[in-house]
Amino acid sequence: MQIQINTDHHIEGHEALAAHVRGVVEDALKRFDEHVTRVEVHLSDENANKSGKHDKRCVIEARLRGRPPVAVTQHAENLHQAVDGASDKVVRLIESTLGRAVGVINSGPAPSGAEE
């Protein structure tokens, strides 16, 4: 799975931030590795140099093998919260998309005697 991180010109793209984002996204999506081919993360500060509540934004777009891409947005007070929130949202969206479409999301083995 490829992960591309993009920032607007108000976000300093330090390596530590990129490493944090990459780690959070990889950890969140590791169980979908065979279904997700590419992930784009867009980080932005909507109020630029002014402070404000929930002005940091993270958009995560996941490209699913053989399906249209899915995307989520999370606003928060800081980038770490925005990335964490967006990661949780994209996991739920992928679970829903894949689970409904092809039944690939399993909660575990079927209970014994369930197939009788």
C-alpha positions, 0 to 999 in steps of 0.5 A, a space after each residue: 500500500 502506497 501512502 502519499 502525504 500532502 500539506 498546504 503551504 501553512 503546514 510545515 512538512 517535518 519528517 516527524 509529522 510525516 512519520 506520525 501520519 504514515 504510522 497511524 494510517 498504516 496501523 489503521 489500514 493494515 488489515 485491508 492491505 490486500 484491498 487498498 492500493 494507495 492512500 493520499 493524506 491531505 493536511 491543511 490549516 484552514 485559518 492559516 496563521 490565525 488560531 481557531 477551534 477545529 481549523 486543522 483538517 485531514 482528508 484521507 482518500 483510499 483507493 480500493 482495488 477494483 472500486 471507486 476511491 473513498 474519502 473522509 474529512 476530519 477537523 480538529 484543534 491539532 493535526 494529530 487529532 485530525 489524523 487520528 479521527 480521519 483514520 478511524 472514519 476511513 476504517 469504518 467507511 472501508 469496512 462498510 464499503 467492502 462488507 456490503 459489497 463482497 462480504 470480505 469483513 469477517 468478525 472471526 470464524 463462524 460459530 460451530 454448527 452455524 452452517 447446518 
